[in-house]
């Protein structure tokens, strides 16, 4: 039973990080301009990815007799507040939103890396977590490439 508790706790930690991703990508979506359809589409897709992750993780927690977490971490809330403040001072909103999204992905990657390396999960759970982990690593790399592409473009402050 102690192993089930450890697995449930680890899965609930991953639910929380995915809830943070959802909230972060919803915030990132709202921080982008309507004409930035490429970013808005990416942020929607990444939020949907986390919603699917949460649904899978919730099912696993319930199947083990646990109660799935529903909230977010304090750091996730602080991250969203920081994004609000940063966007107020940034003339390069697109790059700022991408940098913040990449930072959120760093936290998600770390959470998954720690979970799969520190808990002895049953094979079917580990297989699912490795697939989710891989998707999060891919999301991070995509955001980083787009952020780097923005950084390499000439930057001109807006004038009034």
C-alpha positions as a printed NumPy array, in Angstrom:
array([[  0.   ,   0.   ,   0.   ],
       [  2.903,   2.375,   0.692],
       [  4.038,   2.011,  -2.928],
       [  0.53 ,   2.946,  -4.126],
       [  0.692,   6.071,  -1.963],
       [  4.058,   7.053,  -3.436],
       [  2.762,   6.497,  -6.985],
       [ -0.447,   8.444,  -6.274],
       [  1.557,  11.324,  -4.783],
       [  3.869,  11.444,  -7.816],
       [  0.934,  11.315, -10.235],
       [ -0.824,  14.091,  -8.321],
       [  2.338,  16.217,  -8.561],
       [  2.202,  15.745, -12.339],
       [ -1.493,  16.665, -12.375],
       [ -0.616,  19.92 , -10.619],
       [  2.187,  20.765, -13.072],
       [ -0.169,  20.069, -15.973],
       [ -2.796,  22.298, -14.357],
       [ -0.114,  24.989, -14.18 ],
       [  0.65 ,  24.429, -17.873],
       [ -3.036,  24.831, -18.741],
       [ -3.314,  28.063, -16.763],
       [ -0.004,  29.316, -18.161],
       [ -0.96 ,  28.648, -21.766],
       [ -4.37 ,  30.2  , -21.28 ],
       [ -2.555,  33.266, -19.933],
       [ -0.044,  33.196, -22.791],
       [ -2.93 ,  33.011, -25.26 ],
       [ -4.509,  36.09 , -23.697],
       [ -1.153,  37.929, -23.799],
       [ -0.759,  37.459, -27.543],
       [ -2.346,  39.719, -30.104],
       [ -5.234,  38.439, -32.188],
       [ -3.099,  38.647, -35.328],
       [ -0.572,  36.22 , -33.827],
       [ -2.635,  33.219, -34.859],
       [  0.401,  30.927, -34.98 ],
       [  1.19 ,  31.484, -31.302],
       [ -2.445,  31.349, -30.255],
       [ -2.844,  28.025, -32.052],
       [  0.326,  26.649, -30.439],
       [ -0.758,  27.767, -26.966],
       [ -4.226,  26.243, -27.431],
       [ -2.69 ,  22.971, -28.591],
       [ -0.309,  22.856, -25.632],
       [ -3.128,  23.585, -23.172],
       [ -5.143,  20.784, -24.806],
       [ -2.126,  18.492, -24.472],
       [ -2.069,  19.172, -20.735],
       [ -5.832,  18.668, -20.451],
       [ -5.396,  15.219, -22.01 ],
       [ -2.466,  14.526, -19.661],
       [ -4.607,  15.489, -16.668],
       [ -7.468,  13.25 , -17.805],
       [ -5.099,  10.276, -18.144],
       [ -3.416,  10.999, -14.807],
       [ -6.771,  11.453, -13.045],
       [ -7.868,   8.022, -14.296],
       [ -4.662,   6.441, -13.018],
       [ -4.968,   8.051,  -9.587],
       [ -8.581,   6.886,  -9.27 ],
       [ -7.681,   3.365, -10.414],
       [ -5.138,   3.235,  -7.581],
       [ -7.765,   4.331,  -5.052],
       [ -6.579,   7.926,  -4.766],
       [ -8.194,  11.312,  -5.133],
       [ -6.801,  13.431,  -8.006],
       [ -5.464,  16.91 ,  -7.274],
       [ -7.384,  19.817,  -8.773],
       [ -5.302,  22.915,  -8.083],
       [ -2.104,  24.579,  -9.222],
       [  1.177,  25.241,  -7.47 ],
       [  1.961,  28.562,  -5.863],
       [  4.906,  28.896,  -8.24 ],
       [  2.506,  28.561, -11.147],
       [  0.454,  31.438,  -9.804],
       [  3.601,  33.501,  -9.294],
       [  4.673,  32.659, -12.847],
       [  1.373,  33.992, -14.215],
       [  1.672,  37.196, -12.151],
       [  5.253,  37.659, -13.378],
       [  4.029,  37.219, -16.964],
       [  1.477,  40.001, -16.369],
       [  4.156,  42.358, -15.05 ],
       [  6.681,  41.494, -17.73 ],
       [  4.226,  42.097, -20.562],
       [  3.49 ,  45.576, -19.218],
       [  7.134,  46.566, -19.577],
       [  8.01 ,  44.731, -22.765],
       [  7.793,  46.262, -26.201],
       [  8.611,  42.835, -27.622],
       [  5.537,  41.05 , -26.327],
       [  5.864,  38.03 , -28.642],
       [  9.346,  37.158, -27.481],
       [  8.462,  37.83 , -23.823],
       [  5.487,  35.469, -23.97 ],
       [  7.62 ,  32.78 , -25.625],
       [ 10.361,  33.19 , -23.   ],
       [  7.815,  32.813, -20.226],
       [  6.211,  29.795, -21.868],
       [  9.635,  28.192, -22.228],
       [ 10.27 ,  28.808, -18.529],
       [  7.02 ,  27.052, -17.709],
       [  8.072,  24.11 , -19.867],
       [ 11.372,  23.952, -17.974],
       [  9.379,  23.404, -14.758],
       [  7.196,  20.752, -16.414],
       [ 10.238,  18.943, -17.822],
       [ 11.895,  18.948, -14.417],
       [  8.762,  17.564, -12.734],
       [  8.468,  14.711, -15.233],
       [ 12.195,  13.968, -15.164],
       [ 12.146,  13.76 , -11.359],
       [  9.027,  11.589, -11.308],
       [ 10.206,   8.993, -13.825],
       [ 13.666,   8.828, -12.239],
       [ 12.647,   8.642,  -8.582],
       [  9.482,   6.522,  -8.355],
       [  9.082,   2.867,  -9.228],
       [  5.969,   2.961, -11.406],
       [  4.231,  -0.094, -12.815],
       [  5.19 ,  -0.577, -16.48 ],
       [  1.892,   0.661, -17.978],
       [  2.047,   3.851, -15.899],
       [  5.719,   4.392, -16.756],
       [  4.938,   3.96 , -20.454],
       [  2.262,   6.662, -20.256],
       [  4.515,   9.016, -18.286],
       [  7.377,   8.581, -20.745],
       [  5.034,   9.475, -23.633],
       [  3.838,  12.578, -21.766],
       [  7.414,  13.458, -20.831],
       [  8.511,  13.173, -24.45 ],
       [  5.666,  15.44 , -25.599],
       [  6.635,  18.04 , -22.984],
       [ 10.284,  17.906, -24.056],
       [  9.158,  18.404, -27.666],
       [  6.957,  21.35 , -26.646],
       [  9.904,  22.933, -24.842],
       [ 12.147,  22.516, -27.874],
       [  9.498,  24.022, -30.173],
       [  9.052,  27.039, -27.901],
       [ 12.812,  27.482, -27.61 ],
       [ 13.266,  27.403, -31.403],
       [ 10.504,  29.973, -31.872],
       [ 11.915,  32.15 , -29.077],
       [ 15.396,  31.971, -30.624],
       [ 13.953,  32.854, -34.018],
       [ 12.322,  35.929, -32.474],
       [ 15.546,  36.877, -30.72 ],
       [ 17.443,  36.723, -34.005],
       [ 15.014,  39.091, -35.764],
       [ 15.825,  42.814, -35.721],
       [ 14.08 ,  44.418, -32.761],
       [ 12.608,  47.87 , -33.025],
       [ 10.883,  49.552, -30.094],
       [  7.469,  50.929, -30.827],
       [  7.356,  54.71 , -31.013],
       [  4.397,  56.949, -30.399]])
